[in-house]
Amino acid sequence: MSEIVIDELKQLVRATHLADALMTIDDVRGYNADLAKLLEVAAGRFAKIRLLVDARRLSIQLPEVGRHFDGPDRLLRTPEDRYALVLGSSLAKIQTRRILGNLGDDKRMRMFLLLEEAELWLLGTGSQATT
C-alpha cells in the first residue's frame, strides 16, 4: 500500500510505501497510474516536477515486478525535473540499480538512504547522494 500526496509548501510530490510486502504487477500498475495522475496535477501547479519516493519500508521486490515501476524516463518531463528515491538498505539500492539498467544513469534521478538528504537534493539545497 502507498500514499501519494502533493506537498504544496515544498512544491513536491511525496509517494510513501507504507507496507513491508511484496507487490504484484497489477499493484505496481495501479501505483504507476495513481502517481501519474498526481504528477500531472503537480506539473500544472509547479514550475518543475519534484518527486520524492520513500521506499524504505518496501520489501525488496522480485525483479519481474520491479521492472514494471515507472522510471524517470516516464515520470519526468524536463531536464529540470527531479526524482529522489529513498531506499531502506544498500542491498535495495543494488537491486534497484540492476532493475533500472540504463535508466539509472539519468542525472535527474538519485537514490538515497536518508530522507533528509533526498529532500535537500530535491529542493536544491544539497548535493549529497549516496551512490
C-alpha positions in Angstrom: 0.0 0.0 0.0 1.2 3.5 -0.8 0.2 7.1 0.0 0.8 9.7 -2.7 0.3 13.4 -1.9 1.2 16.8 -3.1 3.3 18.8 -0.6 2.2 22.4 -1.5 4.6 24.0 0.9 7.7 22.3 -0.6 6.2 22.0 -4.1 6.8 18.3 -4.5 5.0 15.0 -4.8 5.6 12.5 -2.0 5.0 8.8 -2.6 5.4 6.7 0.5 5.3 3.0 0.5 3.6 2.0 3.8 3.7 -1.7 3.8 6.6 -4.2 4.0 5.1 -6.5 1.4 5.7 -8.0 -2.0 3.7 -6.3 -4.7 2.1 -7.9 -7.8 2.5 -6.5 -11.3 -1.1 -5.3 -11.0 -0.3 -3.5 -7.7 2.6 -1.7 -9.5 0.4 -0.7 -12.4 -2.1 0.8 -10.1 0.6 2.6 -8.2 2.0 4.0 -11.5 -1.4 5.2 -12.6 -2.1 6.9 -9.2 1.4 8.5 -9.3 0.9 9.7 -12.9 -2.3 11.4 -12.0 -0.8 13.4 -9.2 2.3 14.3 -11.2 0.0 15.7 -13.9 -1.6 17.9 -11.2 1.8 18.9 -9.9 3.0 19.8 -13.4 0.1 22.2 -13.7 0.9 23.9 -10.3 4.7 24.0 -10.1 7.5 25.1 -12.4 9.1 21.7 -12.3 8.3 18.2 -11.1 10.0 17.1 -7.8 9.2 13.5 -6.9 10.2 12.1 -3.5 9.6 8.3 -3.3 10.1 6.9 0.2 10.5 3.1 -0.3 12.4 2.5 2.9 9.6 0.2 4.2 9.0 -1.6 0.9 10.3 -5.2 0.7 12.9 -5.9 -2.0 10.7 -6.8 -4.9 11.0 -9.6 -7.4 12.9 -8.4 -10.5 9.9 -9.2 -12.8 7.7 -7.0 -10.6 10.3 -4.3 -10.1 10.7 -3.8 -13.8 7.1 -2.5 -14.0 7.7 0.5 -11.8 7.8 3.7 -14.0 11.3 5.2 -14.1 12.5 8.7 -14.6 12.0 8.4 -18.4 8.3 8.1 -17.9 7.8 10.2 -14.8 9.8 13.3 -15.6 9.3 15.7 -18.5 12.0 18.3 -18.5 15.8 18.4 -17.7 14.9 20.4 -14.6 12.6 17.8 -13.1 13.9 15.6 -10.3 13.2 12.2 -8.8 14.6 11.2 -5.4 14.2 7.5 -4.4 14.9 6.7 -0.7 15.7 3.1 -0.1 16.0 1.1 3.1 19.3 -0.6 2.5 22.4 -0.8 0.3 21.1 -4.2 -0.9 17.9 -2.5 -2.1 20.0 0.1 -3.9 22.0 -2.6 -5.7 18.8 -4.4 -6.8 17.2 -1.1 -7.9 20.2 -0.2 -10.0 20.2 -3.6 -11.6 16.5 -3.3 -12.5 16.8 0.2 -13.8 19.6 -0.6 -16.1 20.5 2.4 -18.3 17.7 4.4 -16.6 19.9 4.5 -13.5 22.2 6.8 -15.4 19.5 9.5 -15.7 21.0 12.6 -13.9 17.6 13.8 -12.9 17.2 10.8 -10.5 19.2 10.0 -7.4 19.0 7.2 -4.8 19.4 7.9 -1.1 19.4 6.1 2.2 18.3 9.2 4.2 15.1 11.0 3.6 16.6 14.3 4.7 19.3 14.1 2.1 16.8 13.4 -0.6 14.7 16.4 0.3 17.7 18.7 0.4 18.7 17.5 -3.1 15.2 17.9 -4.5 14.9 21.4 -3.1 18.3 22.4 -4.4 19.9 22.9 -1.1 22.0 19.8 -1.0 24.2 17.8 -3.4 24.7 14.7 -1.3 23.6 11.5 -2.9 24.5 8.0 -1.7 25.6 6.1 -4.8 
